[in-house]
Amino acid sequence: MNATLAEEISRRSPAAKLLLVEELLGDIAKESNAIEQPAWHDQALAEDAARYVADPVHGNSWANVKRRITGQS
């Protein structure tokens, strides 16, 4: 990143920086095929799935995880 761009970003408010991040992620998502998923992602997902299959009682649904993260009831 060039110094001028970094300086411009550093002068922005936290809210403006978050909007910039959202824009950047949206732009990257449009070209998601251009980014190769690291092999360790597949390995981590397989390990998590195997742990859940071996002991599903200790798993959590997305709804429960989301409630815990967001603090919603």
C-alpha distances in whole Angstrom, upper triangle without the diagonal:
4,7,8,7,7,10,11,11,12,15,16,19,19,21,18,15,18,18,15,15,18,17,14,17,19,17,16,20,21,20,21,23,20,19,22,23,24,27,27,27,30,32,31,32,35,36,36,38,41,41,42,44,46,46,45,47,44,41,40,40,36,38,39,36,34,37,36,32,33,36,38,42
4,6,6,6,9,10,11,12,15,16,20,20,22,19,17,20,20,16,17,20,19,16,19,22,20,19,23,24,23,24,26,23,23,25,27,27,31,31,31,34,36,35,36,39,40,40,42,44,44,45,48,49,49,49,50,47,45,43,43,40,42,42,39,37,40,39,35,36,39,41,45
4,6,5,6,9,10,10,12,15,18,19,21,19,17,20,20,17,18,22,20,18,21,24,22,22,26,27,26,27,29,26,26,28,30,30,33,33,33,36,38,37,38,41,42,41,44,46,46,47,50,51,51,50,51,48,46,44,44,41,42,43,40,38,40,39,36,36,39,41,45
4,5,5,6,9,10,11,13,17,18,20,17,16,19,19,16,18,21,19,18,21,23,21,22,26,26,26,28,30,27,27,30,31,32,35,35,35,38,40,38,40,43,43,43,45,48,48,48,51,53,52,51,52,49,47,45,45,41,43,44,40,38,41,40,36,36,39,41,45
4,5,5,6,9,10,11,15,16,17,14,13,16,16,12,14,17,16,14,17,19,18,18,22,23,22,24,27,24,24,27,28,29,32,32,32,35,37,35,36,40,40,40,42,45,45,45,48,49,49,48,49,46,44,42,41,38,39,40,37,35,37,37,33,33,36,38,41
4,5,5,6,9,10,13,14,16,14,12,15,16,13,14,17,16,15,18,20,19,19,22,24,24,25,27,25,24,27,27,28,31,31,30,34,35,34,35,38,39,38,40,43,43,43,46,48,47,46,47,44,42,40,40,36,38,38,35,33,36,35,31,31,34,36,40
4,5,5,6,9,12,14,16,14,12,16,17,14,16,19,18,17,20,23,22,22,26,27,27,28,31,28,27,30,31,31,35,34,34,37,39,37,38,42,42,41,43,46,46,46,49,51,50,49,50,47,44,42,42,39,40,40,37,35,37,36,33,32,35,37,41
4,6,5,7,11,13,14,11,10,14,14,12,14,17,16,15,19,20,20,21,24,25,25,27,30,28,27,30,31,32,35,35,34,37,39,37,38,42,42,41,43,46,46,46,49,51,50,49,49,46,44,42,41,38,39,40,36,34,36,36,32,31,34,36,40
4,5,5,9,10,12,9,7,11,11,9,11,14,13,13,16,18,17,18,21,23,23,24,27,26,25,28,28,29,33,32,31,34,36,34,35,38,39,37,40,43,42,42,45,47,46,45,46,43,40,38,38,34,35,36,33,31,32,32,28,28,31,32,36
4,6,8,9,12,10,8,12,14,12,13,16,17,16,18,21,21,21,24,26,26,27,30,28,27,30,30,30,34,33,32,35,37,35,36,39,39,38,41,43,43,43,46,47,46,45,46,43,41,38,38,35,36,36,33,31,33,32,28,28,30,33,36
4,7,9,12,10,9,13,14,13,15,18,18,18,20,22,22,24,26,28,28,29,33,31,30,33,33,34,37,36,35,38,40,38,39,42,42,41,43,46,45,45,49,50,49,48,48,45,43,41,40,37,37,38,35,33,34,33,30,29,31,33,37
4,7,8,6,6,10,10,10,12,14,15,15,18,19,20,21,24,25,26,27,31,29,28,31,31,32,36,35,33,37,38,36,37,40,41,39,41,44,43,43,46,48,47,45,46,43,40,38,37,34,34,35,32,30,31,31,27,26,28,30,34
4,5,5,6,9,10,11,12,14,15,16,18,20,21,22,24,26,28,28,32,31,29,32,32,33,36,35,33,37,38,36,36,40,40,38,40,43,42,42,45,47,45,44,44,41,39,36,35,32,32,33,30,27,28,28,25,23,25,27,31
4,5,5,6,9,10,10,12,14,15,16,18,20,21,22,25,26,26,30,29,27,30,29,30,34,32,30,33,35,32,33,36,36,34,37,40,38,38,41,43,42,40,40,37,35,32,32,28,29,29,26,24,25,24,21,20,22,24,28
4,5,5,6,9,10,11,13,14,15,17,19,20,21,23,25,25,29,29,27,30,29,31,34,33,30,34,35,33,33,36,37,34,36,40,39,38,41,43,41,40,40,37,35,32,31,27,27,28,25,23,24,24,20,19,21,23,26
4,5,5,6,9,10,11,12,14,15,17,18,20,21,23,24,28,27,26,29,29,30,34,33,31,34,36,34,34,37,38,36,38,41,40,40,43,45,43,42,42,39,37,34,33,29,30,31,28,25,27,27,23,22,24,26,29
4,5,5,6,9,10,10,12,14,15,16,18,20,22,22,26,25,23,26,26,27,31,30,28,31,33,31,31,35,35,33,35,38,38,37,40,42,41,40,40,37,35,32,32,28,29,29,27,24,26,26,22,21,24,26,29
4,5,5,6,9,10,10,12,14,15,16,19,20,20,24,24,22,25,24,26,29,28,26,29,31,28,28,32,32,30,32,36,35,34,37,39,38,36,37,34,32,29,28,24,25,26,23,20,22,22,19,18,21,22,26
4,5,5,6,9,10,11,12,14,15,17,19,20,23,23,22,25,25,27,30,30,27,30,32,30,30,34,34,32,34,37,37,36,39,41,40,38,39,36,33,31,29,26,26,27,25,22,24,25,21,20,23,24,27
4,5,5,6,9,10,11,12,14,16,17,18,22,21,20,23,23,25,29,28,26,29,32,30,30,33,34,32,34,37,37,37,40,42,41,39,40,38,35,32,31,27,28,30,27,24,26,27,23,22,26,27,30
4,5,5,6,8,10,10,12,14,16,16,19,19,18,20,20,22,25,25,23,26,28,26,26,30,30,29,31,34,33,33,36,38,37,36,37,34,31,29,28,24,25,27,24,21,24,24,20,20,23,25,28
4,5,5,6,9,10,10,13,15,15,19,19,18,21,20,22,26,25,23,25,28,26,25,29,30,28,30,33,33,32,35,37,37,35,36,33,30,28,26,22,23,25,22,20,22,23,19,19,22,23,26
4,6,5,6,9,10,11,13,14,18,17,17,21,21,23,27,27,24,27,30,28,27,31,32,31,32,36,36,35,37,40,39,37,39,36,33,31,29,25,26,28,26,23,26,27,23,22,26,27,30
4,5,5,6,9,10,11,12,16,15,14,18,18,20,24,24,22,25,27,26,26,29,31,29,31,34,34,34,36,39,38,37,38,36,33,31,29,26,27,29,26,24,27,27,24,23,27,28,31
4,5,5,6,9,10,10,14,13,12,16,16,18,21,21,19,21,24,23,22,26,27,26,27,30,31,30,33,35,35,33,35,32,29,27,26,22,24,26,23,21,24,24,21,21,25,26,29
4,5,5,7,9,10,13,14,14,17,17,20,23,24,21,23,26,25,24,27,29,27,28,32,32,31,34,37,36,34,36,34,30,28,26,23,24,26,24,22,25,26,22,22,26,26,29
4,5,5,7,9,12,12,12,16,17,20,23,24,22,24,27,26,25,29,31,29,30,34,34,34,36,39,39,37,39,37,33,31,30,26,28,30,27,25,28,29,26,26,29,30,33
4,5,5,6,9,9,9,12,13,16,20,21,18,20,23,23,22,25,27,27,28,31,32,31,33,36,36,35,37,34,31,30,28,25,27,29,26,24,28,28,25,25,29,30,33
4,5,5,8,9,9,12,13,16,19,20,17,19,22,22,20,24,26,25,25,29,30,29,31,34,34,32,34,32,29,27,25,22,24,26,24,22,26,26,23,24,28,28,31
4,6,8,9,11,14,15,19,21,23,20,22,25,25,23,26,29,28,28,31,33,32,34,37,37,35,37,36,32,30,28,25,27,29,27,25,29,30,27,27,31,31,34
4,5,6,8,11,13,16,19,21,19,20,23,24,23,25,28,27,28,31,32,32,33,36,37,35,38,36,33,31,30,26,29,31,29,27,31,31,28,29,33,33,36
4,5,6,8,9,13,16,18,15,16,20,20,19,22,24,24,24,27,29,28,30,33,33,32,34,33,29,28,26,23,26,28,26,24,28,29,26,27,31,31,34
4,5,7,9,13,15,17,15,16,20,20,19,21,24,24,24,27,29,29,30,33,34,33,35,34,31,30,28,26,28,31,28,27,31,32,29,30,34,34,37
4,6,10,13,15,18,16,17,21,21,21,23,26,26,27,29,31,31,32,35,36,35,38,36,33,32,31,28,31,33,30,29,33,33,30,32,35,36,39
4,6,9,12,14,13,15,18,18,18,20,23,23,24,26,28,28,30,32,33,32,35,33,30,29,28,26,29,30,27,27,31,31,28,29,33,34,36
4,6,9,12,11,12,15,16,16,18,20,21,22,24,26,26,28,30,31,31,33,31,29,28,28,25,29,30,27,27,31,31,28,30,34,35,37
4,6,8,7,8,11,12,12,14,16,17,18,20,22,23,24,26,28,27,30,28,25,25,24,22,26,27,24,24,28,28,25,27,31,32,34
4,5,6,8,9,10,12,13,15,16,18,19,21,22,24,25,27,27,29,27,25,25,25,23,27,28,25,25,29,28,26,28,31,33,35
4,5,6,7,9,10,11,13,15,16,17,19,20,21,23,25,25,28,26,24,25,25,24,28,28,25,26,30,29,27,30,33,34,36
4,5,5,6,8,10,10,12,14,15,16,18,20,21,22,23,26,23,21,22,23,22,26,26,23,24,28,26,25,28,30,32,34
4,5,5,6,9,10,11,12,14,15,17,18,20,21,21,24,22,19,20,20,19,22,23,20,21,25,24,22,25,28,29,31
4,6,5,6,9,10,10,12,14,15,16,18,20,20,23,21,19,20,20,19,23,24,21,22,26,25,24,27,29,31,32
4,5,5,6,9,10,11,12,14,15,16,18,19,22,20,18,20,21,20,24,24,22,24,27,26,25,28,30,31,33
4,5,5,6,9,10,11,12,14,15,17,17,20,17,15,17,18,17,21,21,18,20,23,22,21,24,27,28,29
4,5,5,6,9,10,11,12,14,15,15,18,16,14,15,15,15,19,19,17,19,22,21,20,23,26,27,28
4,5,5,6,9,10,10,12,14,14,18,16,14,16,17,17,21,21,19,22,25,24,23,26,29,29,30
4,5,5,6,9,10,11,12,13,16,14,13,15,17,18,21,21,19,21,24,23,23,26,28,29,30
4,5,5,6,9,10,11,11,13,11,10,12,13,14,18,17,15,18,20,19,19,22,24,25,26
4,5,5,6,9,10,10,13,12,10,12,13,14,17,17,16,19,21,21,21,24,26,26,27
4,5,5,6,9,10,13,12,11,14,16,17,21,20,19,22,24,23,24,27,28,29,29
4,6,5,6,8,10,9,9,12,14,16,19,18,17,20,22,21,22,25,26,27,27
4,5,5,5,8,7,6,9,11,13,16,15,15,18,20,19,20,23,24,25,24
4,6,6,9,10,9,12,14,16,19,18,18,21,23,22,24,27,28,28,27
4,6,9,10,10,14,16,19,21,20,20,23,25,24,25,28,29,29,29
4,6,6,8,11,14,17,19,17,17,21,22,21,23,26,26,27,26
4,5,5,8,10,14,16,14,15,18,19,19,21,23,24,24,23
4,6,8,11,14,15,13,14,18,18,17,20,23,22,23,21
4,7,10,13,15,12,12,16,17,15,17,20,20,21,20
4,7,10,12,10,10,13,15,14,15,18,19,19,19
4,7,8,6,6,10,11,10,12,15,15,16,15
4,5,5,6,9,10,11,12,14,15,15,14
4,5,5,6,8,10,10,12,14,13,14
4,6,5,6,9,10,11,12,10,10
4,5,5,6,9,10,10,10,9
4,5,5,6,9,10,10,11
4,5,5,6,8,8,10
4,6,5,5,5,6
4,6,5,7,8
4,6,8,11
4,5,9
4,7
4
